Amino acid sequence: MTAFPNLPMFAGVNAPSRLEVDIRNLEVVGEIPREIDGAFTRVAADHQFPPRFHNDVPFNADGLVSQFRIHDGKVDLKSRYVQTDRFKAERAAGKALFGRYRNKWTDDESVAGMNRNLANTNVIWFDGVLLALREDSPPVAMDPVTLETIGNWDFHGTLPGPTCSAHCKLDPETGGLVGFGFAAKGDFSRDVVYFEVSPEGKVVHQAWFELPYYEMQHDCGVTRDYIVFPCVPIKGAGDEGLKAGLPHYVWDPNEDAYMGVLPRWGKGDIRWFRQPNQFVSHVMNAWNEGPKVHIDLCRSTGNLFPFFHETGKPWDPSGVDVKLTRWTVDMESNQEGFDSTTLSDFTGEFPRNDDRYQMRPYRHGWMMGFFGTRNALGHVDLQTGVTESWEEPPHRPVQEPCFIPRSPNAPEGDGWIIQALTDAKTMLTEVNLFEATHVAKGPIAVIKLPFRMKPAYHGSWQDAALLKPSGLVRGE
């Protein structure tokens, strides 16, 4: 093995940890409420081997899932790599074989044409399995209890395209899943397929459409009647660009942003609305009041991704002032644009709400603040307009929050927020637990790890009732 590159994205809290562990009864400072019974599961992009190319994007790395099982006031930890086809090929070779992010032209010839899935972006429970998701590939299923990899998952043979979004949405009313895949007819195609999956795990409806231009269609919003697609100009470089050494995506500061609204269940065609150039990535929630459609997302005037900058120019951070924003359209109007309203002064991203209130009007949301020297957990009360935050010093960068309801029938926001961070001075990771609507008071319990874990992107909470062995074996 050669050394990992001497670059910031491989150093400090971002250095690969490569840890597959089982630890029972982690140290807890404070007290974890006894009624919390379930698992906080998250996934990180964590290289098992040094990369073939040093100057790549941070999330071109193997998916490593960690699960914090909380019960009886105690916490057990289990972490496992997602054993994708790519992971297994490289482990057998003892080195990296795949090249740059989404650039097949830079792979070792021994893996030409092989599935490049990393399964490293999000993890959700559905249909009795844990799905590790990445937007350029199909899901990979894992056992919810053992974290053993079952294999590639196509919703029992019904996945309508080659890709599945990392941000599929669970419908809290039907128990189904709403998903989409972009680049659905090949790399750099503008084609998207939206699909509805029944609670039994099979796709029961699909609809195809084209984006205004090929771009990173990363997230969506789902209402009772619509699926909403924010479309911003993180545009594809094309095969010739990849061969010339460009990243898969480049930022176009001269292109408009779009909002696509598609009726669910085949009740109409997609309609596109537009505004001048801006950037969005993640969605907190969406809902509709008849024909009036709202989507709450994190918006900035400039590009948030320094590794997907404008061709021939360095990344410009001046426009990265990300605020929770509501986009609104009336589907019965003749408007060509969409309305935009800033909801909070808190600067942050990775928005989450009480998942039981997805698809309907809601009051509470949470975000991580991570710009400049500020590291914070923010709670936005959309009814009062008040945002409160718990702030940490620069050497303690926080990660995405996740909501835990006090009980299945508890009122909205009645529960806890769980969130991890790594201390850059001690190089130790901890998981913090907060009363959800009182985050400014600080954590009620701190779960301490005896080592550093790689920061994760996204995660989810699974109630204990869902944590049952899948009964499946690898390859089923």
C-alpha positions as CSV (number, residue, x, y, z in Angstrom):
1,M,0.0,0.0,0.0
2,T,1.2,3.5,-0.8
3,A,0.6,6.4,1.6
4,F,-2.6,8.5,1.6
5,P,-2.0,11.9,-0.1
6,N,-0.7,14.8,2.0
7,L,-3.8,16.9,1.4
8,P,-6.4,18.5,3.6
9,M,-9.2,16.1,2.6
10,F,-7.0,13.2,3.9
11,A,-5.8,14.9,7.1
12,G,-7.1,15.8,10.6
13,V,-10.7,14.9,11.2
14,N,-11.1,14.0,7.5
15,A,-8.4,11.4,7.4
16,P,-9.6,7.9,6.5
17,S,-10.4,5.9,9.7
18,R,-11.1,2.5,8.0
19,L,-12.6,1.0,11.1
20,E,-14.9,-2.0,11.2
21,V,-15.7,-2.5,14.9
22,D,-18.1,-3.9,17.5
23,I,-18.1,-2.1,20.8
24,R,-20.7,-2.7,23.6
25,N,-21.7,-0.2,26.2
26,L,-19.9,3.0,25.0
27,E,-19.1,5.6,27.6
28,V,-21.9,8.0,28.2
29,V,-21.6,11.3,30.1
30,G,-25.0,12.4,31.3
31,E,-28.1,10.3,31.0
32,I,-29.8,8.8,27.9
33,P,-33.6,8.7,28.4
34,R,-34.8,5.1,28.9
35,E,-37.6,5.5,26.4
36,I,-35.1,5.8,23.5
37,D,-35.0,2.4,21.8
38,G,-33.6,2.1,18.3
39,A,-30.6,2.8,16.1
40,F,-28.9,5.9,14.7
41,T,-27.3,4.7,11.5
42,R,-25.1,6.8,9.3
43,V,-22.7,6.4,6.3
44,A,-19.4,8.0,5.6
45,A,-17.1,8.0,2.5
46,D,-14.0,6.3,3.8
47,H,-11.3,5.0,1.5
48,Q,-10.2,1.4,2.2
49,F,-7.1,2.1,0.0
50,P,-5.2,5.3,-1.1
51,P,-6.8,6.6,-4.3
52,R,-5.3,6.2,-7.7
53,F,-5.4,10.0,-8.1
54,H,-4.7,12.5,-5.4
55,N,-6.6,15.6,-6.5
56,D,-10.1,14.1,-6.6
57,V,-13.3,15.0,-4.8
58,P,-13.8,14.0,-1.2
59,F,-16.8,11.7,-1.7
60,N,-15.1,9.4,-4.1
61,A,-14.6,6.8,-1.4
62,D,-16.0,3.5,-0.1
63,G,-19.2,3.6,2.0
64,L,-18.7,2.8,5.7
65,V,-21.9,2.4,7.7
66,S,-21.9,2.9,11.5
67,Q,-24.8,2.1,13.7
68,F,-25.4,3.3,17.3
69,R,-27.9,1.0,18.9
70,I,-29.5,2.8,21.9
71,H,-31.4,0.8,24.5
72,D,-32.0,0.9,28.3
73,G,-29.8,4.0,28.5
74,K,-26.9,2.3,26.9
75,V,-25.2,2.5,23.5
76,D,-23.6,-0.2,21.4
77,L,-21.6,0.5,18.2
78,K,-21.2,-1.6,15.1
79,S,-19.5,-0.4,11.9
80,R,-19.1,-2.2,8.6
81,Y,-18.0,-1.3,5.0
82,V,-20.7,-1.7,2.4
83,Q,-19.3,-4.6,0.3
84,T,-20.1,-3.3,-3.1
85,D,-18.8,-5.0,-6.3
86,R,-16.2,-2.3,-6.4
87,F,-15.2,-2.7,-2.8
88,K,-14.7,-6.5,-3.2
89,A,-12.7,-6.1,-6.4
90,E,-10.3,-3.7,-4.8
91,R,-10.0,-5.7,-1.6
92,A,-9.1,-8.8,-3.6
93,A,-6.4,-6.8,-5.5
94,G,-5.2,-5.1,-2.3
95,K,-5.2,-1.6,-3.9
96,A,-7.5,1.0,-5.6
97,L,-8.5,0.0,-9.1
98,F,-11.1,2.7,-9.8
99,G,-10.1,6.2,-10.8
100,R,-11.5,9.7,-10.5
101,Y,-15.1,10.5,-9.3
102,R,-17.5,9.3,-12.0
103,N,-14.8,9.0,-14.6
104,K,-14.6,5.5,-16.0
105,W,-11.8,6.5,-18.3
106,T,-9.4,6.6,-15.4
107,D,-10.1,3.1,-14.1
108,D,-7.6,0.2,-14.2
109,E,-8.4,-1.9,-17.3
110,S,-9.0,-4.9,-15.1
111,V,-12.3,-3.4,-13.9
112,A,-13.5,-1.8,-17.2
113,G,-17.3,-1.9,-17.4
114,M,-17.7,-3.0,-13.7
115,N,-20.3,-1.4,-11.4
116,R,-18.6,1.7,-9.9
117,N,-21.1,2.0,-7.0
118,L,-19.7,3.3,-3.7
119,A,-23.0,3.3,-1.6
120,N,-21.6,6.1,0.5
121,T,-24.1,9.0,0.7
122,N,-27.2,8.0,2.7
123,V,-28.7,5.0,4.5
124,I,-32.5,4.4,5.1
125,W,-34.6,1.5,6.3
126,F,-37.2,0.1,3.9
127,D,-38.9,-3.2,3.2
128,G,-37.0,-5.0,5.9
129,V,-33.5,-4.0,4.8
130,L,-31.1,-1.1,5.2
131,L,-30.5,0.6,1.9
132,A,-27.1,2.2,1.3
133,L,-27.7,4.8,-1.4
134,R,-25.6,6.8,-3.9
135,E,-27.2,8.7,-6.7
136,D,-25.2,7.2,-9.7
137,S,-26.1,3.6,-8.9
138,P,-28.8,1.2,-7.6
139,P,-29.1,0.8,-3.8
140,V,-27.1,-1.8,-1.9
141,A,-29.0,-3.7,0.8
142,M,-27.6,-4.5,4.2
143,D,-29.0,-6.5,7.1
144,P,-30.4,-3.9,9.6
145,V,-29.0,-5.8,12.6
146,T,-25.7,-7.4,11.5
147,L,-24.8,-4.8,8.8
148,E,-23.9,-7.7,6.6
149,T,-24.0,-6.7,2.9
150,I,-26.8,-8.5,1.1
151,G,-26.1,-7.1,-2.3
152,N,-27.4,-4.8,-5.1
153,W,-31.1,-4.0,-4.6
154,D,-33.5,-3.5,-7.5
155,F,-36.8,-3.5,-5.6
156,H,-37.5,-7.1,-6.4
157,G,-36.7,-6.7,-10.1
158,T,-38.8,-3.5,-10.6
159,L,-36.2,-0.6,-10.5
160,P,-37.0,1.2,-13.7
161,G,-33.5,2.6,-14.4
162,P,-29.8,2.1,-13.7
163,T,-29.7,4.8,-10.9
164,C,-31.6,5.6,-7.6
165,S,-31.3,8.9,-5.7
166,A,-29.5,9.0,-2.4
167,H,-32.5,11.1,-1.2
168,C,-35.4,8.8,-1.7
169,K,-38.3,9.9,0.5
170,L,-40.4,7.7,2.8
171,D,-44.1,8.5,2.6
172,P,-45.3,8.6,6.2
173,E,-48.9,8.2,5.2
174,T,-48.7,5.1,2.9
175,G,-45.5,3.5,4.2
176,G,-44.2,3.5,0.6
177,L,-41.1,5.1,-0.9
178,V,-40.8,7.8,-3.5
179,G,-37.6,7.8,-5.5
180,F,-36.0,8.9,-8.7
181,G,-33.0,8.2,-10.8
182,F,-31.2,10.7,-13.0
183,A,-28.8,10.1,-15.9
184,A,-31.4,7.4,-16.4
185,K,-30.4,6.6,-20.0
186,G,-26.7,6.8,-19.5
187,D,-24.0,9.2,-18.3
188,F,-24.8,12.8,-19.1
189,S,-28.3,12.0,-20.3
190,R,-31.0,14.5,-19.3
191,D,-33.4,11.7,-18.6
192,V,-35.0,11.2,-15.1
193,V,-37.3,8.5,-14.0
194,Y,-39.5,9.1,-10.9
195,F,-41.0,6.1,-9.3
196,E,-43.4,5.0,-6.4
197,V,-42.5,1.9,-4.4
198,S,-45.2,0.0,-2.5
199,P,-44.7,-0.9,1.2
200,E,-44.1,-4.4,-0.1
201,G,-41.0,-3.1,-1.9
202,K,-42.0,-3.2,-5.6
203,V,-42.2,-0.2,-8.0
204,V,-45.9,0.3,-8.8
205,H,-45.7,3.5,-10.8
206,Q,-43.1,5.4,-12.9
207,A,-42.9,8.5,-15.1
208,W,-40.0,9.7,-17.3
209,F,-39.1,13.3,-18.2
210,E,-36.0,15.4,-19.2
211,L,-34.2,18.0,-17.2
212,P,-33.6,21.5,-18.7
213,Y,-29.9,20.5,-18.8
214,Y,-27.8,17.6,-17.4
215,E,-27.0,18.5,-13.8
216,M,-26.5,16.9,-10.3
217,Q,-30.1,16.1,-9.5
218,H,-29.2,15.3,-5.9
219,D,-32.4,15.8,-3.8
220,C,-36.1,16.4,-4.2
221,G,-39.2,17.3,-2.2
222,V,-42.3,15.2,-2.0
223,T,-45.8,16.4,-1.2
224,R,-49.1,14.5,-1.1
225,D,-49.8,15.4,-4.7
226,Y,-46.4,16.4,-6.3
227,I,-42.7,15.6,-6.5
228,V,-40.5,18.7,-6.7
229,F,-37.1,18.9,-8.4
230,P,-34.7,21.8,-7.7
231,C,-32.4,22.0,-10.7
232,V,-29.2,24.1,-10.5
233,P,-26.3,24.4,-12.9
234,I,-23.8,21.9,-11.5
235,K,-23.5,20.7,-15.1
236,G,-21.8,17.7,-16.7
237,A,-18.4,18.0,-18.4
238,G,-19.3,15.3,-20.9
239,D,-17.1,12.3,-21.9
240,E,-14.6,14.6,-23.8
241,G,-14.3,16.7,-20.7
242,L,-13.6,13.7,-18.5
243,K,-10.9,12.5,-21.0
244,A,-9.4,15.9,-20.8
245,G,-9.1,15.7,-17.0
246,L,-12.1,17.9,-16.0
247,P,-14.2,16.8,-13.0
248,H,-17.5,15.2,-13.8
249,Y,-19.4,18.4,-12.9
250,V,-18.6,22.1,-13.5
251,W,-20.4,25.1,-12.2
252,D,-22.0,27.4,-14.7
253,P,-22.6,30.9,-13.2
254,N,-24.5,32.0,-16.3
255,E,-27.3,29.4,-16.3
256,D,-30.7,29.8,-14.6
257,A,-32.0,27.7,-11.8
258,Y,-35.2,25.7,-12.3
259,M,-37.9,24.2,-10.1
260,G,-39.7,21.2,-11.7
261,V,-43.1,20.2,-10.3
262,L,-44.5,16.8,-11.4
263,P,-47.9,15.5,-10.2
264,R,-47.6,12.1,-8.5
265,W,-49.2,8.9,-9.8
266,G,-49.4,10.0,-13.5
267,K,-51.8,12.9,-12.9
268,G,-50.1,15.4,-15.2
269,D,-46.8,16.4,-16.9
270,I,-43.9,18.1,-15.3
271,R,-43.9,21.9,-15.3
272,W,-40.7,24.0,-15.1
273,F,-40.3,27.3,-13.3
274,R,-37.1,29.4,-13.4
275,Q,-35.2,32.1,-11.6
276,P,-31.7,33.6,-12.2
277,N,-28.6,31.6,-11.2
278,Q,-28.4,30.3,-7.7
279,F,-27.4,27.1,-5.8
280,V,-29.3,24.6,-3.7
281,S,-28.4,21.1,-2.6
282,H,-30.6,19.6,0.2
283,V,-34.3,19.8,1.0
284,M,-35.9,19.9,4.4
285,N,-39.5,19.4,3.5
286,A,-42.2,20.0,0.9
287,W,-46.0,20.2,0.9
288,N,-48.9,21.5,-1.1
289,E,-52.2,23.3,-0.4
290,G,-54.2,22.3,-3.4
291,P,-52.3,23.7,-6.4
292,K,-50.0,25.8,-4.3
293,V,-46.7,24.0,-3.8
294,H,-44.0,24.8,-1.3
295,I,-40.5,23.3,-0.9
296,D,-38.1,24.3,1.9
297,L,-34.4,24.0,1.0
298,C,-31.0,25.5,1.7
299,R,-30.1,28.2,-0.9
300,S,-27.1,30.3,-1.6
301,T,-26.3,32.8,-4.3
302,G,-23.0,31.0,-5.2
303,N,-21.7,27.5,-5.7
304,L,-21.2,25.5,-2.5
305,F,-18.9,22.9,-4.0
306,P,-15.2,24.0,-4.3
307,F,-14.3,20.9,-6.2
308,F,-16.9,21.6,-9.0
309,H,-15.9,25.1,-9.8
310,E,-16.3,27.1,-13.0
311,T,-14.0,25.8,-15.8
312,G,-10.7,27.7,-15.8
313,K,-11.4,29.7,-12.7
314,P,-10.8,29.0,-9.0
315,W,-13.7,28.4,-6.6
316,D,-15.3,31.7,-5.4
317,P,-16.6,31.4,-1.8
318,S,-18.1,34.9,-1.7
319,G,-21.6,33.7,-2.6
320,V,-21.7,30.9,-0.1
321,D,-24.2,32.3,2.4
322,V,-26.6,29.4,2.7
323,K,-30.0,30.1,4.2
324,L,-33.2,28.0,4.7
325,T,-35.5,29.2,1.9
326,R,-39.0,28.5,0.8
327,W,-39.7,28.2,-3.0
328,T,-43.4,28.5,-3.8
329,V,-45.5,28.1,-7.0
330,D,-49.1,28.0,-7.9
331,M,-49.7,25.3,-10.5
332,E,-53.0,27.0,-11.7
333,S,-51.2,30.3,-12.4
334,N,-49.4,31.4,-15.6
335,Q,-46.3,32.3,-13.7
336,E,-42.9,31.4,-15.2
337,G,-40.8,32.0,-12.1
338,F,-41.2,30.9,-8.5
339,D,-41.4,32.9,-5.3
340,S,-38.5,32.7,-2.8
341,T,-38.7,33.6,0.9
342,T,-35.8,33.3,3.4
343,L,-37.0,31.6,6.5
344,S,-34.0,32.0,8.9
345,D,-30.8,34.0,9.3
346,F,-29.0,30.8,10.4
347,T,-26.2,30.0,7.9
348,G,-26.1,26.2,7.5
349,E,-27.0,23.1,5.5
350,F,-28.0,19.5,5.9
351,P,-31.6,20.4,6.9
352,R,-33.8,17.8,8.7
353,N,-37.2,17.9,10.2
354,D,-39.4,15.5,12.1
355,D,-39.8,12.8,9.4
356,R,-43.3,12.0,10.5
357,Y,-44.2,15.5,9.2
358,Q,-42.8,15.1,5.7
359,M,-45.2,16.1,3.0
360,R,-47.3,18.4,5.2
361,P,-47.0,21.8,6.9
362,Y,-44.6,21.7,9.8
363,R,-43.1,23.8,12.5
364,H,-39.7,22.5,13.5
365,G,-36.5,22.1,11.5
366,W,-32.8,21.6,12.4
367,M,-29.6,22.3,10.5
368,M,-25.8,22.1,10.9
369,G,-23.9,25.4,10.7
370,F,-20.4,25.0,9.3
371,F,-19.3,28.1,7.4
372,G,-16.3,30.2,8.4
373,T,-15.4,29.7,12.0
374,R,-18.9,28.7,13.1
375,N,-19.8,25.2,14.0
376,A,-23.4,24.9,15.3
377,L,-26.6,23.0,15.6
378,G,-29.5,25.2,14.8
379,H,-33.2,24.8,15.6
380,V,-35.7,26.8,13.4
381,D,-39.2,27.4,14.8
382,L,-41.1,28.3,11.7
383,Q,-44.2,29.3,13.7
384,T,-42.5,31.9,15.9
385,G,-39.7,32.8,13.5
386,V,-37.1,32.2,16.2
387,T,-33.8,30.3,15.5
388,E,-31.8,29.1,18.5
389,S,-28.4,27.4,18.2
390,W,-25.8,25.4,20.2
391,E,-22.3,26.5,19.1
392,E,-19.0,24.9,19.3
393,P,-15.4,26.2,18.6
394,P,-13.8,25.8,15.2
395,H,-11.9,22.7,16.1
396,R,-15.2,20.8,16.8
397,P,-17.1,20.6,13.4
398,V,-20.6,19.2,13.8
399,Q,-22.4,16.8,11.4
400,E,-25.9,16.3,10.2
401,P,-28.7,16.2,12.9
402,C,-31.3,13.5,13.0
403,F,-34.6,13.6,14.9
404,I,-35.8,10.9,17.3
405,P,-39.5,11.1,18.3
406,R,-40.4,10.6,22.0
407,S,-43.0,8.1,20.9
408,P,-44.8,7.2,17.6
409,N,-47.7,9.5,18.5
410,A,-45.8,12.3,20.2
411,P,-46.5,15.8,18.9
412,E,-44.3,17.3,16.2
413,G,-40.8,18.1,17.5
414,D,-41.4,16.2,20.8
415,G,-38.2,14.2,21.1
416,W,-34.5,14.4,20.7
417,I,-31.8,15.4,18.2
418,I,-28.8,13.2,17.8
419,Q,-25.7,14.4,16.1
420,A,-22.0,13.4,15.8
421,L,-18.9,15.6,15.9
422,T,-15.1,15.0,16.0
423,D,-12.8,17.1,18.1
424,A,-9.7,18.1,16.0
425,K,-7.6,18.5,19.1
426,T,-8.2,15.2,20.8
427,M,-9.0,13.4,17.5
428,L,-11.9,11.6,19.2
429,T,-15.5,11.4,18.0
430,E,-18.6,11.9,20.1
431,V,-22.3,11.6,19.6
432,N,-24.5,14.3,21.3
433,L,-28.1,14.0,22.3
434,F,-30.3,17.1,22.7
435,E,-33.8,17.9,23.7
436,A,-35.1,18.7,20.2
437,T,-36.7,22.1,20.9
438,H,-34.1,23.2,23.4
439,V,-30.8,22.7,21.6
440,A,-29.3,25.9,22.9
441,K,-29.1,24.3,26.4
442,G,-26.5,21.9,25.1
443,P,-26.5,18.1,25.1
444,I,-28.3,16.1,27.8
445,A,-25.9,13.2,27.0
446,V,-22.6,12.7,25.3
447,I,-21.7,9.3,23.9
448,K,-17.9,9.1,23.8
449,L,-16.0,6.9,21.3
450,P,-12.4,5.8,22.1
451,F,-11.2,6.7,18.6
452,R,-11.9,9.0,15.6
453,M,-14.5,8.1,13.0
454,K,-14.6,9.6,9.5
455,P,-17.3,12.3,9.3
456,A,-20.5,11.0,7.8
457,Y,-22.8,12.7,5.2
458,H,-26.3,11.5,6.0
459,G,-28.1,9.1,8.3
460,S,-31.4,8.0,9.8
461,W,-33.2,6.8,12.9
462,Q,-34.8,3.4,13.0
463,D,-37.2,2.5,15.9
464,A,-36.4,-0.8,17.6
465,A,-39.5,-2.4,16.1
466,L,-37.8,-2.1,12.7
467,L,-34.5,-3.6,13.8
468,K,-35.1,-7.3,12.8
469,P,-32.8,-9.5,10.9
470,S,-33.6,-9.4,7.2
471,G,-33.5,-13.2,6.8
472,L,-31.7,-12.7,3.5
473,V,-28.2,-13.8,2.6
474,R,-25.6,-12.3,0.3
475,G,-26.8,-12.3,-3.3
476,E,-30.6,-12.7,-2.8
